[in-house]
Amino acid sequence: MMTFKNIIRQDVHQTFLNPLEFSDIHTVNGKEMPVQIDSNEQIEREKRINQHVDGIYKNQKLIYVSAERFGSLPKQGSLLHLDGRVYIVADAIEEDGVYSITLEANRA
């Protein structure tokens, strides 16, 4: 039986995280996988959060990855490697088989 939740799970891989549609292949923690980097949502989040603390600018990225391909949901404060750069996980939530992960990298 095809339920709405099953259709959404299919869309995650066939459309949203499909490199031919919305995502691109990136290296995350040493594994290549489809990743959607959402600049627009991150810009809106940055408007609501003060980005300057003691002269340090926090470079943030919001990424979406398949929970199945990524593995366990990363813990806040843990390190994540994205395309050779190291980020700190500021926030991570699971939404119907997709992880929404906010990453931070400090720049002086």
C-alpha positions as CSV (number, residue, x, y, z in Angstrom):
1,M,0.0,0.0,0.0
2,M,1.4,3.4,-1.0
3,T,0.9,5.9,1.7
4,F,1.7,9.6,1.7
5,K,4.7,9.1,3.9
6,N,6.0,6.4,1.5
7,I,5.6,8.9,-1.4
8,I,7.6,11.6,0.5
9,R,10.4,9.1,1.3
10,Q,10.6,8.2,-2.4
11,D,10.7,11.9,-3.3
12,V,13.7,12.4,-0.9
13,H,15.9,10.2,-3.1
14,Q,14.2,10.5,-6.5
15,T,13.8,14.3,-6.5
16,F,15.1,16.4,-3.6
17,L,18.4,14.6,-3.1
18,N,18.8,13.5,-6.7
19,P,22.0,15.0,-8.1
20,L,20.3,15.4,-11.5
21,E,17.6,17.5,-9.9
22,F,18.3,19.6,-6.8
23,S,21.4,18.3,-5.0
24,D,25.1,17.9,-5.8
25,I,27.6,15.3,-4.8
26,H,29.7,16.4,-1.9
27,T,32.2,14.6,0.4
28,V,30.8,14.3,3.9
29,N,32.9,12.7,6.6
30,G,34.9,10.9,3.9
31,K,31.8,9.6,2.0
32,E,30.5,10.9,-1.3
33,M,26.7,11.5,-1.2
34,P,24.0,13.8,-2.6
35,V,23.8,17.0,-0.5
36,Q,21.4,19.9,-0.8
37,I,23.0,23.2,0.4
38,D,20.2,25.7,1.2
39,S,21.5,29.2,1.0
40,N,18.1,30.9,1.0
41,E,16.9,29.4,4.3
42,Q,20.3,30.0,5.9
43,I,20.1,33.7,4.9
44,E,16.7,34.0,6.7
45,R,18.1,32.2,9.8
46,E,21.1,34.5,9.9
47,K,18.8,37.5,9.9
48,R,17.3,36.2,13.2
49,I,20.6,35.4,14.8
50,N,23.5,37.7,15.8
51,Q,26.5,36.5,13.8
52,H,29.1,38.7,15.4
53,V,30.5,37.7,18.8
54,D,33.7,39.3,20.1
55,G,34.9,40.1,16.5
56,I,34.5,36.5,15.3
57,Y,32.2,35.9,12.3
58,K,30.5,32.5,12.2
59,N,30.3,31.2,8.7
60,Q,27.2,29.0,8.6
61,K,25.8,26.5,6.1
62,L,22.5,24.6,6.1
63,I,22.7,21.2,4.4
64,Y,20.2,18.5,3.8
65,V,21.3,14.8,3.5
66,S,19.7,11.4,3.4
67,A,19.5,9.9,6.9
68,E,20.0,6.5,5.3
69,R,23.2,7.5,3.6
70,F,24.6,9.7,6.3
71,G,24.1,7.4,9.3
72,S,23.3,8.4,12.8
73,L,22.1,12.0,13.4
74,P,25.1,14.1,14.3
75,K,25.1,15.6,17.8
76,Q,25.2,19.3,18.4
77,G,28.9,20.4,18.9
78,S,30.3,17.4,17.0
79,L,32.7,17.9,14.0
80,L,31.6,17.3,10.4
81,H,33.9,17.3,7.4
82,L,32.3,18.8,4.2
83,D,34.4,18.9,1.1
84,G,37.7,19.1,3.0
85,R,36.6,21.8,5.5
86,V,35.8,21.1,9.2
87,Y,32.6,22.5,10.6
88,I,30.9,22.3,14.0
89,V,27.3,20.9,14.0
90,A,25.3,23.8,15.4
91,D,22.0,22.0,15.0
92,A,20.7,18.8,13.4
93,I,17.1,17.5,13.1
94,E,15.6,14.5,11.2
95,E,12.6,15.2,9.0
96,D,11.0,12.2,7.2
97,G,14.3,10.5,6.3
98,V,16.2,13.8,5.7
99,Y,18.7,15.4,8.1
100,S,18.7,19.2,8.2
101,I,22.1,20.1,9.6
102,T,23.3,23.6,10.4
103,L,27.1,23.9,10.3
104,E,29.4,26.6,11.6
105,A,33.0,27.5,11.0
106,N,34.6,30.4,12.9
107,R,36.5,33.0,11.0
108,A,38.5,35.7,12.9
